Amino acid sequence: MSSGIVGLRTTFITRLLLSGIVISLLTGVLPRAEIAQDTPEDVWLSAERLTRINQVIQREIDTRQISGAVTIVARRGQVAHFEAHGLMDIQTGRPMRKDTIFPIASMTKPVTGVAILILVEEGKIRLSDPVSRFIPEFRDTRIALRGAPYASIPAHREITVRDLMTHTSGLVSGGSGVQVAAEVAPRRSSDTVAEWVTALGAAPLDFQPGTQWAYSGLAGIDTLGRIVEVASGITFDRFLSEKIFQPLGMKDTTFVVPRNKQSRVVTLYRRSAEGLQRRDLPEWVDTTTLFSGGGGLRSTAADYLQFAQMLVNNGELNGTRLLGSRTVDLMASNHVGDLYAKSGRTRGRPGKGFGLTVDVVLDQVVAQEHRSTGSFGWGGAFGTYFWVDRKEALTAILMVQTPGGPLRADFMNAVMQAIVD
């Protein structure tokens, strides 16, 4: 073959690759295998100011609040910041990698929310549906009496899919019914989600459905996972893989990390007077059978970026549409009135509301948040956090392995102050 033909073929292939990248930038982020940093100024972010993210993380590392982190920021379809900081394991001195796999705990919940909304769009689920339509054991639900959990009264109505998605169901949400629920529906790591959720149908609720906002850390959203199974006819893990992870190119997001990727799994730590201490994976995550929609997924920053960017793009990424734009609007709307603002939780305060598995900033000033009005997102029990800001066409993801402290707020500030348009 002549050198001229080789040159023409090389040029043609290069043009094809470049055109694909340009299309990706216009419609989402770079394809999963091609994630790389672009020039921040191209999307009106200051490269100099973005370095303050690194400074925030380094301060936390220097004061032994965390051992490391992975941070990623994308705006207008371009990755402007993507950094690995510190160590993924202190004992071995392994540096943090950009493709480190983290247990994302409750950042699983918005993924479950999208799964439900896919089925809503397909007409297989209504948000107003009683849970008993899919799980008959949830008929005739009762309410545990405060101070006397073994005494109960009938519920005024059945709990609905919307109640579960907005944490207004009262199902194992820290109230009087928790003790009885633990006895009638113990959560065993060897169970399947079908087995556990079926037993949960006999548990009394903590309050009348729709009257309070109280976080149902596992039970409520795990029940949604079972509803996905019943409505779709396939297991929850398979549904997420086929309908969300594969279409979005999320190759490292799973409930069970395969053996050949175990070396990339981060070590968890807790703070103590002696510094950061290694902690074992909690039992509620350490399972290979109970695929928890409330907190069971493992993922990477780059993978979760694909999911978040799909939401920034109103339900579409790189030519693949998971949700209609109005459905994303619905997800990001406040469904609970002032119940979340009055819930007394750190996140729930005036100026904030709760959507479908995500919290929502209703008024940035009143909420005293760096996130823009209209932003939505959620975090995980091990410190991970993300939010979506469609007004700024921006998403940011923080992956860490130690919870607590001011890091999330400082990360938000460092991201938002880098906007310069």
N, C-alpha and C positions, 0 to 999 in steps of 0.2 A: 504493500500500500504506500502511495506517495506521501511525502511529508505535507503536501498541500491538502490532501484529503484528510489526513490526521488532524491538521490544524483547523480545517472547517468543522470536522466532527467535534473537536474539543470546544470550539467557539459556540457551536450549536447547543451542546450539552450545558455549557456554562450559562448561556442565555436562558435555557429552560430552568435551570436551578435558580438563577436570579429572579426570573419572573415568578416562580413559585414562592420565593421568599417575599417578594413585593406584595403578591396577592395575600399572603399570610399576614403581613403587616397591616394591610388594609382591612382585613376581616377578623383578625384576632391577634394571637401571638405566634411566634415562630413555631413550626411543627415540633412536637415533643423532643425529637432527637437533635434539633437544631438550636435549642435555647442558648442564647448568647446575649451579652450586654450590647446595647446600642448607645449612641451618643445622647445623653440626657437632654442636651439643649434642643435636639430635634423635636422633642415633645414638651418643651418649655418647663423642664426641670433643671435645676442648677447642679452640675456635677460637683462643684465645691461644697454646696450645702448638703448634698446626699452623703458626703463623707461623715456628716454628723451622726448618721445611723451607726457607722463603725465606732464612733466615739462613745455613743450611748452603750453599745454592746460591750465595748472594752472596759468601760467603767464598772459594769456589772461583773465582768470576769475578774477584774483587778480586786474588787471587794468581795470576791468569792460568793457572789449571789447566784451565779450560774457558772457552768463550765464552758459553755459554748453556745452557738446559735447559727442558724442559717436565715438570711433575710433576703427578700426579693420584692421589688417594686416594679410595676408595669404601668405605663400610661399611653393611651391612644394606640394600644396594640404593640408597643415596643417595651422591651425589658431595659429599664434604665439603671437598675441596681440589682446585683445578684452576688452575694458574698457569703462565704463560710468563715466563721469566727471561732477561735479557741479550740477546745478539745471535745471529741465525742465520747472519750473515755479517759478519766484522769489516771487510773491505775496503770494503764498501758501507755499513756501519753499519745494515744492516737489522735491526730488532728481531725477537726471537723471537716467533712467533705460536703460539697454542694449536693451530692446525691445521697446523703445520709437519710436513713429511713426512721421516722419518728412515729410513736403511737400518738395519734392526734386526738384521742378521746372524743370530747363532745364536738369537735369540728366534723365528726361523722354525721351529726344531726342534720345540718343543711343538705348533705348528700342524700340522706333519707328523705328529707323534705322534697327535693327535686324528683326522687323516685316516685313519691306519691303524686306529685303534680303531673308527671308524665302520664300516669294512669288516669288522673282526673281529665286531662286533655283527650285521652283515648275513650272517655266515657265509661270507664270501668269502676271508678270511684267518684263519689260526690263528697265534698267537704262536709256537707250536712248529714251524711250517712251515719246512723248509729253504728258503733263498733260491733254490735251484735249481728249486724248484717253479714259480717265476715267471720266473726268469732262468737258463736251462739252462747258461750259461757258468760258473756258480758250482759246478758239479760238480767233483769230484776236486781240491779246493783243497789247496794245499801251504803249508808254513810255512817262511819264510826263516830260515836259521841265523844266530844272532848272530855278527857279525864276518865272516860270509861270506854276504852276501845272495843271491849267485847260486847258492848251494847250498841245497837245500831237502829237507824230509821231508814225507811225507803228513800231512794233518790227521787227528786222531783221529775227528773227525766234521765234518759240514757246518755252516756257520754258519746261524743261524736268524733269523727276524724279531725275536725277543726279543733276540738278541745285538746286532743292529743298533740297536735302540731303547735299549739299556742301555750301549752303548760297550764291550762285552765281545767283539766279533767279531775284533779285531786287524786290521781292514781299513784300511790307510793311517792308522795311529794313532801315528806317530812312531817306529816301531821299524825293525828291519832290512829289512823289506819295502818301505819307502817308496821307496828308490832304484830298485828294479826296477819298482815300480808306476808311477813317473813315466815310465819308458821304454816299458812295454807299454801304458799307459793314460794318455797325457798329457791334461791337462784343458784343452781349447781352448774359449775363450769363444764360438766359432761353432758348437760342437756342440749337440746336444740331450741331454737327460738320458738318453735311450735309448741314444744312441751311446756316451756316456762310460761309463755303468754296464755296458753289454755288454762293453766292453773291460776293465773292472775285474775281470771274472771270471777273467782270466788272471793277476792280480796275486797274489803270495804274501802270506800273512798275517804279521803281526808276532809272533803267539804262538798257541798252541792255543786255539780258541774256548772262552769261558767261564772261562778261568783267570786273567784279569787285567782290570782296568778301565783303559782308555787311550782318550783322547778322539779320536774319528774326526771331525774338524772338518767335513769335507765329504763324503767318500766314503761313510761308513756311512749317513748320513741321506739323502743324495742317492739312494742305492740304494733306500731306503724309498720315495722319490718315484716311482721307476720301478716298484716293486711296486704302488703305488697305480694307476698307469696300466694295468698288465697286469690287475690284479684287477677294476678298474672298467670298463675298455674305453674310457676317455676320457683326455685329456692331464692331467697333474698340475695345471697352472695352472687348467684348466677345472674339475677336481674341487674344488679349494679354493674357487673362486669360487661354484660352484653349491651345494656342500654345507656351506660354512662362512661365507664372507664375505657372500654375499647373505642367507642366513637371519639372520645376526647384525647386518646393517646396517653392515658394515665397508666403506664406500664408497671409502675412500682406501688400501686395502691391496691391493698388487699387486706383481708382479715387475718390471713396466716402467711407469714413471710417464708418463702421457700428456702431450702437449705443453702442454695448457692448465692443467696443475698443476705444471709445472716450476718456476715462480717460488716455490713453497712448499717446495722441496727444500732441506734444510739443507746447509751447507758443512762438510766434514770437516776436522779439524785434528789436528796432532800437537804435542807439547811439544818445545821445544828451548831452548838457552841464550839464544836471542834472543826467546823467547816462543812463542806459538802460531803455528805455520806451517801454511799450507793444504796439504792432501794430496789427491791424486787418488783417485778411487774405485778400489780394487784390482781387478785383472783378474777375480778370481773372482766379483765382484759385477757388474762392468761387462759384462753380456751381455743380449741380448734373445731368446736362444734356449735357453740352458741354465737351466731353471727349478729352482733349487737348493733342495731341501727342507732342506738343512743351513744355508743362510744367505742366501738370495736376496731375501727380501721387503722391501718398504718399507711403512711404516705411520705412523700418527699415534698420539699418546697416547690420544685419545678412541676411535679405532678399536680399539686393542689392549685398551682397557678392556672392550669388549663381549666379546671372547674370554676375558679373565681372569674377568670376572663370570659368564660361563657356567660356568666351572669352580667358582667359589665356590658357585654355585647347584646344584652336583652335576649338571651337564650340560644345564641349561635356562636360557633367557633370554627374557623377554617372550612366553611361550607357545610358544616354539620349543625343542624338545628335540633336541640333537645326540647326547648320550650318556646311557645309563642311569647312575643314581647309583653302582651297584656297579662300573661300568667306570671312573668317575672315581676311586673308591677304589683300583682296581687300578693306575691310572696313577700315583697318589700313594703307592704302597707301595714299599718297598725290595725290589728284585729281585736284588741283587748281593751279599748277605751283607756281609762287611767289605772287599770288594775296593775300593770307592770310598774308604772311610775310610783304607785303606792305600796309595792310589794315589800319594800324595806331592804332589798338586796343592794349590794354595792353598784351593780350595773343598772338596776331598775330605779330610776329617779325622775323627777320632773324633766320634761323635755324629751323623754324617750318612750317608745312604745315597743310592742312585740308583734312581729309578723308570723309567717309560717316557717317555724324552726330558726328564725334569726331575730336579733334585736334591731331596732330601727331608731335612728336619730330623727326626732320630729322637729326639734329646734336646737341647733348647735349651741346657741348662747345659753338658753335655759338649762340644757343638759350639761353645760360646762365641759364640752368635748372638743377635741381637735378635729374629729371627723365632720364632714359637711352634713348639713341638713339633708335627709334622704338617704344617707349611707346606711348600710346594713351589714351584719356579719355575726360572728360568734367565736368563742375560744374553747380550749380544751383544758382538762384538769391538770395536765402536766406543763402548762404554760403556753402552749401554742395559741395563735390568734390570727384572724384574717378579717378584712372588711372589703366591701365593694362600694365604690363611689362612682355612680354612673354620671353624676353631674360633672365630675372632673375626668371621666373616662379612666379611672385609676383603680388599681387594686394593690394591696400590700399584704404580705404574709410573713409571720414571725414563727419560726420553729425553734423551740427550746425544750429542755428536758427537766426543768425545775420550775414549779409554779410560784406565783405570788410576787409581791413587791410592786414597784412603780414602773416596771419595764414596759408593759403594754402601752401605758399612757405616754411614756417617753418616746417609744417607737413611733406612735401616732404623730407626736409633735415633730419628730425628726423627719418623717415623711412629708407631712403637710407643709412645713416651712420651706421645703425645697421647691415648691411650685412657684414659678416666677412670671407667669403670664397674666 
